[in-house]
């Protein structure tokens, strides 16, 4: 009788979409996903969604890899989801809740005479470092009129900016500040921001039935203060203070 009940229970879990292990890809992006120790990933977003999935009855594994590969692996159903994911119709579905923003700022050599950002036109004819697989905001207009230096590692772009090998990169100033200090790199960030875009967890289309549960649990944990405490843990100030600092809606 017990074995029959257990079998029915497993069928029930399968029917509502729960998996033994939910595999989520992420590109290492401090402070949201730190993959410096692949066996113990951490960060604001990693820690947050670990609690979301575990509270829903899943075990979850976070796997570091380049952003473009994350998307491909979810589309091919080799991963169950990806952090900071693009939506792909019929392939990847985004949750409603964003717990981080991808901030874009112009990052230049410390000796650059510019003291603020006014227009992307300031960099026409200049060499810009870009990252393969990144989705840049429309305001950058596909870097028209600039000479692109395409890379796969954003830290290498920071080093190139500091060495004067490229003139500018457009990336997250929060990440840039942390990585610059860790790697002894001296660069300058120009404000105001070029753009700020909320990013989302994307799940494989086969898990569409889980979206409502993920959204509900994520909102519940945000209301409990979890997200605010994670921002304080990794940045030293809460989520509301983060949004105020960067003038985010």
N, C-alpha and C positions, 0 to 999 in steps of 0.2 A: 504493500500500500504506500509506504514511504517513497519507494523508488518511482512509483507511478506519479505521485504528487510532485516529486522533484523534476520528472520529465515534463510534466505539464507546466511547471514553473519556468523551466528553460525555454519552452516554446513560447510562453507569455513574454518573457524578456526579449526574445528574438523578434516577436511580433511588434513590440513597441520600439524596437530599434536600438536596444542596448547592446554594446559590444563588450567582449571580455577585456579588450584593451583598445583605447582610442589613440591612434598615432597622429600627432600633430607636428607638422614641419614649421620651422621658423628661421628667418635669417637673424643671426646674432645682432642685436641692436640695443645697446645699453642706453637707458636703464630698464628697458622693457623686456628684453630677452638676452640674458648673458650666457653665452655658450663657452666661456673660458674653461669650464669643466663640463664636457659633454655628458658625463654621467650624473651631474647634479646641476642641470640648468636652473636658472633663477631669474628674477626680475619682476617688475610690476605686472606685466601682462601674463607671463608664464605662471607666476604664483597665483594670480587671480583666477585664471582658467583652470589651473590644477584644482583649486577648491570648487569651482563650478562643476567640473566633471565628476570629481570624487563624491560630491554631495548628491549627484544624480545616480550614483551607483557604478560609475565607470572607474577603471584604472586608466591612467593617461600617461603617455610617453611623449616627450618633446624632443624632436630631432633637428639639430642645426644643419642648415644647408643654404645655398644661395637662393634669393627670392624667386628667380626665374624657375629654378628646379622645383621649389615648393609648389608653384602653380601647376607645373607639368605633372608632378606626382599625384596631386589631388585629382586632376582631370583624368588621369589614367587609373585612378582608384588604388594606387599604391600607398597613399596616405588618406586618412579620414578627414583631415582638415589642415588649415595653415593659418598662422597668425598674420595680421596686416595683409590680408589677401585681397586681390581684385575679384570682382564678381565676373563669372563667365556663364552666360545664359545656357541653362541645361546641363551645366557641368559643376559649377561652384556656387553655393548659395551663402550669402552673408547674413550673420545675425544682426539684430537691430541695435545692439548696444555697443558703443565704442568706449574703450577705456584708455585710449591713448590717441595723440595727434602726431602726425608726421609734419613737423614744422620745417619750412624751407627758408633758409637765409643765405645770403651771399657770404661766402667765407673766402677771404683774400689773404695775401701775404701781409705780415705785420707792418712792412714798410710802405704799403699801398697808401697813397695820399687821401683816398676816399674815407670819409668819416661816417657816412650814412648811406643807406640804399634809397635811391629815388626812382630808378628805372632800369630795366634789363638792357636798355639801349646803351647804358654806360659801358657794356662789355662787348659791343659789336666789334668784330675783328679780333677779339681776344680768344685765347685758348681756354676752353672750359673742360673740366674733368667731369665725366658722367659715368654712371654705373650701368652695365648691361643688365637688362631685366627690370630696372626701376621704372615706375610710372610717374613721370614728372608732371607738375600742374600745368594747366593750359596757359597760365600767365607767362610761362617761360617760352611759349610759342615754338616749342621744338628746337630751341637754341639756334634759330635762324640767324645767319650773319655771324655766328661764332664758329670757331674751329674746335670740333669735339675730339677729346682724348678719351676714348672709351676704355674702361677698366672693369674688373670684377670685384675689386676690394676697395671699399671706401676709405680705409685707413691709408692706403697707398696714395689716394688723392690728397689727403691731408698733408702727407709728407711732400708731395709734389708742389702743393701750394706754398708750403714753408720754404722749399728749396727754390721757388721761382720757376719751376718747370711747367706749371700751368698758372693761369692768371686768376682763376676763380673756380669754385665748386659751389653747387647749391645743395645744401643738405641740412640736417637737423642740428640746430645750435646746441641743444641739450646734449645730444650724443657727442658732438664735436668738442664741447668743453671737457667732458669726461675723458674722452680718448686722448685729447691733446695733453692733458695733465698726466695720464698714465704712461704715455709714450714720449714725453718731453718734447712735444711739437709746439712751436709758436706760430699761431695764425691769428687773424682778426675777423670777428663776425660783424657784419654791417646790419644795422636795424633802420627802419622797421622790417618785419618779416616780409618775404616775398609772397608767401602763401602759408596757410595752415589747413591741413586736411585730416579729418578724423579717419582712422583706419579700423578695420573690423576683422573678427575671426570669420574665416570662410570654411564651410564644410562641404564635403563631396555631395553631389546631388542625391546619392542613394540615402543620405542621412537627413533629407529635407524634413522628415517627420519629427526630428529632434529639435528643430529650430525653436518652436514655441517653448519647449521645456528649458532650453538653454537661455533664451531671453528672460523667461520668468525668474530662473534661479540667479542669473547675472544681476538683474535689477534688485532682487532681494538682498544679495550680498553687498551691492553698492549702498543700499539703504541701511544696511547693518554697520556701515563705516569701514568695511574691508578695504575698498579702493583708496580711501583717504589715508588709511594707516600704511598701505603699501607705498604710496607716494612719499609719506614722511620717512619711511624706512630707507628708501633708495635715493631720495633727493633732499631730504631734510625739511621739506615743507609739504603741506597737504594738496589735494587735488584742486580745491577751490583757489588756493594761493597760486598754484601752477597756472590755472586758466587766467587768473588776474594778471600775473606777471607777463604773459604773452598776449594779453588782450584777446582771449578766445571766448566765443559765445557759449 
